[in-house]
Amino acid sequence: MRKDAFARRFGGALMLVSLVAALPVLVVRHRSEEGSRSVMLAVDLPAFRDFAAEQGYPLDRLLAQLKQAGVTAVAVPERSVPDLARNGAAAVFTGAEVLAELAATDRATPTLRRLAREGRLVASHTYVVPAPGTDAGDLHRALAARLGPERAVWHRPGPGEGGSGVIELDVSPADLEQYGAGWDPADFDLVHRAGLEAFPRPRPAPAATPALVRDVFADLDRLAPEARAVLFWGREVLGFRRDGRGADALAAVAEEVRRRGLLIGMIEHASQLGFAPQEGAEAVARAAGYPVARVYSMGQAEIEKFRPEVTVEKWLRSVQERNIRILYLRPFLGWQEPGRSVVETNLQYFSLLSRRLAGHGYPPGAPGRIAPFWTPWWQRGLVGLGAVGAGLYALALLWPLRASTAGLLAALGIGGALGLTRVAPVTGPQALALATAVVFPALGGLWVLARWGASARRDLGQAPEGGPAKPAAPVNLLREGAVAFVALFGFALLGGLLVAGLLGDVTYALEFRYFRGVKLAFAAPLALVALGYVLAGHTGRPGEIARSAAREIAGWSGAVVRWRHVALGLLAAVAAFWYIQRSGNFPLVPVPEWELALRSALERALVVRPRTKEFAIAYPALALAVVFVHRGLRAWALPFVLAAVTGAVSVVNSFSHLRTPLLVSLVRSVHGLWLGALAGAAAAGLAALVLRWVEGALGREGRP
């Protein structure tokens, strides 16, 4: 038995245990994702009201036609004080405006003139004059309940003044746009006449109390009994108080949501990571048991940047790949198809969106909910053993580990993994997930190099006298390529599944939490493979190995540096910069137009688009490494294997996007593999021809 056989077998056993522990988590997650495929298509009522007015089109007719096009709901915001002015329900002035008006004319209402005479008009306050037909008492009660009685004072008309008096608000105009003033029943009547479902949007209330919360939801029971989700408006949810006294009100919101079986819509952040900031939202979601539907909302300015068909693709992709279950829709203002009006153009593309969603298995309707699922600490700890086993296996590939040493390292790793998940239930699994994302791609690269016997000592001719000879080149090119592809992809896929298992609960699926350390996970595996290539073949204690490797590296520094070395170094630096900066949702290096076109074509053909770096770079590089090793040029293996490891990193990274359905990540990775195998076969065939021609040319030059 080889000296390192125990370490390899024990490492393999730990990886198997971790996979077995992860599988139940993955199955539960997949079932939860598959059970929540319906999508709400909700149009923004204020945006479409303005759109209809601009086009001179009846709003009720437009809403009815939107329903026929596949729209399922209308987002109805609670009125704000400025809305009262826009809708003619009240006149709204600042105190400064009233004072300026009185200085020039005498057209202010009698109550305002009286307040000015008495010196009670405050320039920074806001004054609301209810219009005839508006119940001033109801409006005052709504404002006082939301803002606090001391910040909403009703000055009733004095003798002979007439009208409904004035409501004085100690609130800045900017905040008034955010705070609520009660629902407008006419909005809900309009939605219901069109046969659509109301999607209420309660506004913040700085003086919210449990009683106010219950009243707001009781109003919704009367106005929109069919509502299945709410989307809180603004930077704060209803119930949040800046004075820190809103805990009871937030708890009341959670209770009202839970009692009615409502979903809470939460808007995805513009970075596509987490949610748009909204104070109190996570507290309500947690207290209610995470009844959350992820919302994708493109602002009007963003919609106008793209052609409508591109926007439809963005909406569809958000549903498929980011678990979006509510699409918040605004009109296309600046686009008109030939032979169609602007309204008809909008109806055409919303109909296209509805059909595309249904065709991909996401029927428009009530928003789907990801059923809550959780993973106990001990199960996460068992899944974390995969990183321990992979690390142990990688060490055994580089040096022959004694069974006692391997056992000690394994015991420390097992205790560390279980201890981390027990004492640090959030950061512990995140740390293990990062370790898993680093070690498995590195293990794939090291395994391939070890199979070929590739190391700096052997390939650069620095093996000591009497040391191990360079292994013979593989005989069967096709078989060697298949083994290398399966090994690299297999270790990467296992690592990705274990990351998904470690971070397997609803908070990650909804992206309240997410994988940490993306940049490190991209760079560290390549550094470990390069380090392993340098250290492989050295023997002795760790200190002796380090000193021996350092002496060799120092010896390289004395070598003659030629221009080709400088050029290769610069090329490697540019490639490393490009590789790191292209990671993430918003890379600094722009994506070229040809690649965007290729992505779109692949998405249309395959539904789930594979990653370009996998099928166009990583797998062809691995195929080239196989060709060079097969031709006896083992010294060229490292740069190609490093390029191949970027694909393994990408596979793990796909599974690290925990809001992406598990099946989508798996299909994406498989598409990358078979497309990469085709591209790799073409690259390998071309490289073999070129190498054969070069060898032939050199052979002819060497003849007498």
Secondary structure as the mmCIF struct_conf table of DSSP 4:
data_model
#
loop_
_struct_conf.conf_type_id
_struct_conf.id
_struct_conf.beg_label_comp_id
_struct_conf.beg_label_asym_id
_struct_conf.beg_label_seq_id
_struct_conf.end_label_comp_id
_struct_conf.end_label_asym_id
_struct_conf.end_label_seq_id
TURN_TY1_P TURN_TY1_P1 LYS A 3 ASP A 4
HELX_RH_AL_P HELX_RH_AL_P1 ALA A 5 GLU A 34
TURN_TY1_P TURN_TY1_P2 GLY A 35 GLY A 35
STRN STRN1 VAL A 39 VAL A 39
STRN STRN2 MET A 40 ASP A 44
HELX_RH_AL_P HELX_RH_AL_P2 LEU A 45 GLN A 55
TURN_TY1_P TURN_TY1_P3 GLY A 56 GLY A 56
HELX_RH_AL_P HELX_RH_AL_P3 LEU A 59 GLN A 68
TURN_TY1_P TURN_TY1_P4 ALA A 69 GLY A 70
STRN STRN3 ALA A 73 PRO A 77
HELX_LH_PP_P HELX_LH_PP_P1 GLU A 78 ARG A 79
HELX_RH_AL_P HELX_RH_AL_P4 VAL A 81 ARG A 86
TURN_TY1_P TURN_TY1_P5 ASN A 87 GLY A 88
BEND BEND1 ALA A 89 ALA A 89
STRN STRN4 ALA A 90 THR A 94
HELX_RH_AL_P HELX_RH_AL_P5 GLY A 95 ALA A 104
BEND BEND2 ASP A 106 ASP A 106
BEND BEND3 ALA A 108 ALA A 108
HELX_RH_AL_P HELX_RH_AL_P6 PRO A 110 ARG A 117
TURN_TY1_P TURN_TY1_P6 GLU A 118 GLY A 119
TURN_TY1_P TURN_TY1_P7 ALA A 123 SER A 124
BEND BEND4 HIS A 125 HIS A 125
STRN STRN5 THR A 126 PRO A 130
HELX_LH_PP_P HELX_LH_PP_P2 ALA A 131 ALA A 131
TURN_TY1_P TURN_TY1_P8 PRO A 132 GLY A 133
BEND BEND5 THR A 134 THR A 134
HELX_RH_AL_P HELX_RH_AL_P7 ALA A 136 LEU A 147
TURN_TY1_P TURN_TY1_P9 PRO A 149 ARG A 151
STRN STRN6 ALA A 152 HIS A 155
TURN_TY1_P TURN_TY1_P10 PRO A 159 GLU A 161
TURN_TY1_P TURN_TY1_P11 GLY A 163 SER A 164
STRN STRN7 VAL A 166 LEU A 169
BEND BEND6 VAL A 171 VAL A 171
HELX_RH_AL_P HELX_RH_AL_P8 PRO A 173 LEU A 176
TURN_TY1_P TURN_TY1_P12 GLU A 177 GLN A 178
BEND BEND7 TYR A 179 TYR A 179
HELX_RH_AL_P HELX_RH_AL_P9 PRO A 185 ARG A 193
TURN_TY1_P TURN_TY1_P13 ALA A 194 GLY A 195
STRN STRN8 GLU A 197 ARG A 201
HELX_LH_PP_P HELX_LH_PP_P3 PRO A 202 PRO A 204
TURN_TY1_P TURN_TY1_P14 PRO A 206 ALA A 207
HELX_RH_AL_P HELX_RH_AL_P10 PRO A 210 LEU A 223
TURN_TY1_P TURN_TY1_P15 PRO A 225 GLU A 226
STRN STRN9 ALA A 229 LEU A 231
TURN_TY1_P TURN_TY1_P16 GLY A 234 ARG A 235
STRN STRN10 GLU A 236 GLU A 236
TURN_TY1_P TURN_TY1_P17 LEU A 238 GLY A 239
TURN_TY1_P TURN_TY1_P18 ARG A 242 ASP A 243
BEND BEND8 GLY A 244 GLY A 244
HELX_RH_AL_P HELX_RH_AL_P11 ALA A 247 ARG A 260
TURN_TY1_P TURN_TY1_P19 GLY A 261 GLY A 261
HELX_LH_PP_P HELX_LH_PP_P4 LEU A 262 LEU A 262
STRN STRN11 LEU A 263 ILE A 267
STRN STRN12 GLU A 268 GLU A 268
HELX_LH_PP_P HELX_LH_PP_P5 HIS A 269 HIS A 269
TURN_TY1_P TURN_TY1_P20 ALA A 270 SER A 271
BEND BEND9 GLN A 272 GLY A 274
STRN STRN13 PHE A 275 PHE A 275
STRN STRN14 GLU A 279 GLU A 279
TURN_TY1_P TURN_TY1_P21 GLY A 280 GLY A 280
HELX_RH_AL_P HELX_RH_AL_P12 ALA A 281 ALA A 288
TURN_TY1_P TURN_TY1_P22 GLY A 289 GLY A 289
STRN STRN15 VAL A 292 SER A 297
HELX_RH_AL_P HELX_RH_AL_P13 GLN A 300 ILE A 303
TURN_TY1_P TURN_TY1_P23 GLU A 304 LYS A 305
BEND BEND10 PHE A 306 PHE A 306
HELX_RH_AL_P HELX_RH_AL_P14 PRO A 308 ARG A 322
STRN STRN16 ILE A 324 LEU A 329
BEND BEND11 GLY A 334 GLY A 334
TURN_TY1_P TURN_TY1_P24 PRO A 338 GLY A 339
BEND BEND12 ARG A 340 ARG A 340
HELX_RH_AL_P HELX_RH_AL_P15 VAL A 342 GLY A 359
TURN_TY1_P TURN_TY1_P25 HIS A 360 GLY A 361
STRN STRN17 PRO A 364 PRO A 364
BEND BEND13 GLY A 365 ALA A 366
HELX_LH_PP_P HELX_LH_PP_P6 PRO A 367 GLY A 368
HELX_RH_AL_P HELX_RH_AL_P16 TRP A 377 LEU A 398
BEND BEND14 TRP A 399 TRP A 399
HELX_RH_AL_P HELX_RH_AL_P17 ALA A 403 VAL A 423
TURN_TY1_P TURN_TY1_P26 PRO A 425 VAL A 426
HELX_RH_AL_P HELX_RH_AL_P18 THR A 427 ARG A 451
TURN_TY1_P TURN_TY1_P27 TRP A 452 GLY A 453
HELX_RH_AL_P HELX_RH_AL_P19 ALA A 456 ASP A 459
TURN_TY1_P TURN_TY1_P28 LEU A 460 GLY A 461
HELX_LH_PP_P HELX_LH_PP_P7 ALA A 463 PRO A 464
TURN_TY1_P TURN_TY1_P29 GLU A 465 GLY A 466
HELX_LH_PP_P HELX_LH_PP_P8 PRO A 468 PRO A 474
BEND BEND15 VAL A 475 VAL A 475
HELX_RH_AL_P HELX_RH_AL_P20 LEU A 477 LEU A 502
TURN_TY1_P TURN_TY1_P30 LEU A 503 LEU A 503
BEND BEND16 ASP A 505 ASP A 505
HELX_RH_AL_P HELX_RH_AL_P21 VAL A 506 ALA A 509
TURN_TY1_P TURN_TY1_P31 LEU A 510 GLU A 511
BEND BEND17 PHE A 512 ARG A 513
HELX_RH_AL_P HELX_RH_AL_P22 VAL A 518 LEU A 535
TURN_TY1_P TURN_TY1_P32 ALA A 536 GLY A 537
BEND BEND18 GLY A 540 ARG A 541
HELX_RH_AL_P HELX_RH_AL_P23 PRO A 542 SER A 557
TURN_TY1_P TURN_TY1_P33 GLY A 558 GLY A 558
BEND BEND19 ALA A 559 ALA A 559
HELX_LH_PP_P HELX_LH_PP_P9 VAL A 560 VAL A 561
HELX_RH_AL_P HELX_RH_AL_P24 TRP A 563 GLN A 581
TURN_TY1_P TURN_TY1_P34 ARG A 582 ARG A 582
BEND BEND20 GLY A 584 PHE A 586
BEND BEND21 LEU A 588 VAL A 589
HELX_LH_PP_P HELX_LH_PP_P10 PRO A 590 PRO A 592
HELX_RH_AL_P HELX_RH_AL_P25 GLU A 593 LEU A 606
BEND BEND22 VAL A 607 VAL A 608
HELX_LH_PP_P HELX_LH_PP_P11 ARG A 609 ARG A 611
HELX_RH_AL_P HELX_RH_AL_P26 THR A 612 THR A 612
HELX_RH_PI_P HELX_RH_PI_P1 LYS A 613 ALA A 618
HELX_RH_AL_P HELX_RH_AL_P27 TYR A 619 HIS A 630
TURN_TY1_P TURN_TY1_P35 ARG A 631 GLY A 632
HELX_RH_3T_P HELX_RH_3T_P1 ARG A 634 TRP A 636
HELX_RH_AL_P HELX_RH_AL_P28 ALA A 637 SER A 656
TURN_TY1_P TURN_TY1_P36 LEU A 658 ARG A 659
BEND BEND23 THR A 660 THR A 660
HELX_RH_AL_P HELX_RH_AL_P29 LEU A 662 GLY A 702
#
